[in-house]
């Protein structure tokens, strides 16, 4: 129902932070190395220096996100069931995979971090396990995280359809119900990529001032990432959203998400 970043996928993690066994592994949809370089002298813009989150009612937001997620799961259940069967029948391996992602800045968010130990190093936000449909065959990730490409030979036929229509992101409605994500917000990134992007893009950590989302202002305005420049452009949209966030803004972005899915805008 909602689009996602979709640029990088990786081997799933167990609830103790270690890789799963080959039987349960579902690996990355990736092709070429991520070109990341440090830019210590690049000036920041005024919006990035500020990026003050718009005040909003957490209780109202929570009620809206949980209610819409339950409704979304009910409405999408037939589609999800059909693709779950197709994934299982057409590609060896699990139907779903989980992946560690960096969520809202833990210094600004309360609650438990789940299976993760708070005594571990600060990742820049509260880590959690994101849930997605597997769109590639197992054994795809061998040389680390790299960017996806349009005609990725490792994507299954069913996975390609799911990526075009963003169906692979639907299981993240469960993450919303768990309180780890909102329907609308900046897309969460895996810890290793997050740290590199923080080095390259000075404003990148400011995205963690809001709860991560399934869709967002960046996702309805741009396609999947293919370079750091694409990420940099999306950061501008994320910071703009943070300064305008609220129920009305979220509903507007959700409405804009529908044609993105139906007409496959930016999906591949």
N, C-alpha and C positions, 0 to 999 in steps of 0.2 A: 504494500500500500504506500510505502514511503521510500524515496530514493536515498541512497547512501553514497559515500565517497567512493568506495569500491576500488581504489587504486592498488591497495596492497592487502593480501590475505596471507596468513601464515599457519604453520603447524599449530594445532590446538594445544592448550595447556591443561593439565589436570588441576584439580582444586588445590593442589599443593605447589603449583607453579612449575612443575616439571612436565616434560613432553609425554604424551600418551604413548601407548604401545602401538606398533604398526597396525594391529588389527583395528584400532580405533582412530588412527591418524587420518586427518583430512587436511591436505596441505595447500600451499599458497598458489594463488593465481598470479604468476609473476614471470617476467621475461628478462628485463635488462636492468643493470645497476642504477641505483638512485644517485644522481649527481648532486651531492651536497657539499657546499663550501662555506667557510666561516666568513662573515662580513662585519668585522669590528667597527668599521668607520661609516657604515651606512646610517644616515640620520633617520630618526623616527618622525612620523607625522603627528600632528596634534591629536587626531582621533586616537592613535595608538597610545600616546602618552597618557591620555585620559582614560578612555574605555571604561567609563563609570557605569556599572550595571543599573538599568532602570529599575526602580523599586517595584516590587510585585508581591502579591499575596501567595506565599508558599502553600498555604492550605488550599486556596482556590485552584492553584496550578496543579496540585497533587490530585484533587478530586477530578478535575477536567482530564488530566492525562490518564489516570486509571480508568475512568469511565469510557473514554474514547478507545483505549487499548482493548478493553473487554469487548466493546462493540466491534472493533476492527477484527479481533480474533474470530468472533462468531461469524461475521460476514465473509472473512477470508478463509474460513475453515475448509470449504470444498476445494478451493484453489490450492491451499497448502497441502491438503491430503493428496490431491492428484499429483502434485510435483514431488511430494515425498516418495510416492510409489514409483514415479518415473526415475527419480535419482537412484533408488535402490535397484531397479530392474536394469538400468542402462549403464551403471558405473559401479565397479566393486568399491566397497568402503562404506563408511557411515553416511547417514542422510544429513545430519547436522555436524557442525564443528563449533567449538568454543575457542576464543582467542583473548588473551589479555589486552586490555585497553586502559588508557589513562583517562579518568573521569574528572569531575569537578575538583578544584583545588581543595585538598583536605583541610586546609586552615580555614576555609569558609564553609565547609559542609560538616554537619554532624552525622551521627549514626555510625554503625559498624562497617568495617572494611571487609566483612565476610571472612573468606579463607586466608586473607593476607594479613601478615603480621605488621602492626603499626611500628614496631621497632626496626623494621627494615629501612633502607635509605629512602629519602623523599623522591618520588618519581615525578613530582610536579602536579600531582592530582591523586585522587583516590582511585586505585586500580580496581578493575572488575573484569568479569568474563562476559564477552559479548557473544551472542548466539546468532548463527546464520545458517542458511542452507549451503551445503557443499556444492560448488559449481565446477570444480576441477577433479581430475582423477587423482588418486593418492600417489605419493611419491614425487610430487611436482617441485617441491622446494628442496634444493640440494646445496645451493651456494649463497644462502642468505636472502634477505629481503631486497626485492627490486621492483621497479614499476611494471604495471600491466600494460599490454598493448591491445589494440583493437582486434587483431586476428591472432589471438593467443592460441597456439595449437594445443595447449594443455587443457583448454576449457572444453568440457563435454558439450554435446549437442543440446542437451537439456539445460545445462548450465548457461549456455549462451543465450537461450531464450529468457531464463530467469534474470540474467544480468541486463538484458535489453529493457525489460519491464520492471526491474528492481525488485522482483519477487523474492530474491535471495535475502532481502532485508526484513521480510515480514516477521520472522521469529523474534526479532528485537522488540516486538511489542511485549514479550515476556520480560525483557530487561526493564521496560517502562513500568510494568506492574510491580517489579521487584524494587523499584525506586532507584535504579542505577542510571537511568536515562529519562529524558522527556521525549515526546514525539518530535518536538522542534528544538533545535539547538545546534551548536557546532559539532561536527562529526568527531568522535573520539579516535585517537591514534594509538598504535601499539607502543609500548615503552621505548624500545630501541630506536624506532623512527622518530618518536616524539623528542627524544634528547638531541638527535641530530638536527631536526628542524628548528629546535630552540636555538641551536648554535648559529644556524644560517639565517633565521628570520627573527629579528629582535622582538617583534610583537607577538610571536606565536604563543608564549605562555599565557598571555592575557586572555586567550580563548577559554582557559580553564575557570574563568570567573562565572561561567554559566554552566548549567547542567548540560551534558552532551545530548545530542538528539539523533533521531533516525533520519530526519530531513532537516533542512535549514535554508536560510536565505542564500547561502553559498551554493547549495545543491540545486536550487531552482533557477539559478542564474548561470551556472557553469557545468560542464560535463566532468567525467572522471579525470583525475590528475594524470598527467604524463611527464611532468617536470616540477622542479621546485618553484619555478615562476607561476605555475598553475596554483600551487599551494599558497604562494604569497598573495595572489589575487583573491583567493577564497578567504584568507585571513581578514582582508579588508571588509568583506561581506559579514564575516562572523562578528567583528568588532562593531560594525554598524548595527547588527541585530542585538548585541548585548546592550547597546545604548537605547534601543527602542523596545526591548522585550516586554511581553505582557500577553494577556489572553487574546486581545484583539489582533496583535501582530502574529501570534501563533496561528490563529484561525485563518488569517490571510495567507500565510505561508502554506498551511495545509491545503487550502483551496488551490493555490498555484501548483502544488505537488501533483494533483490529479492529472492535468494535461501532460505534465512531464512524464508520467508513467504511461498514460494511454498512447501518446504519440512518440514514445521512446526518445525523448529529447535528452541527449547526452549519455544514453545508455549503450553499452557495447560489451 
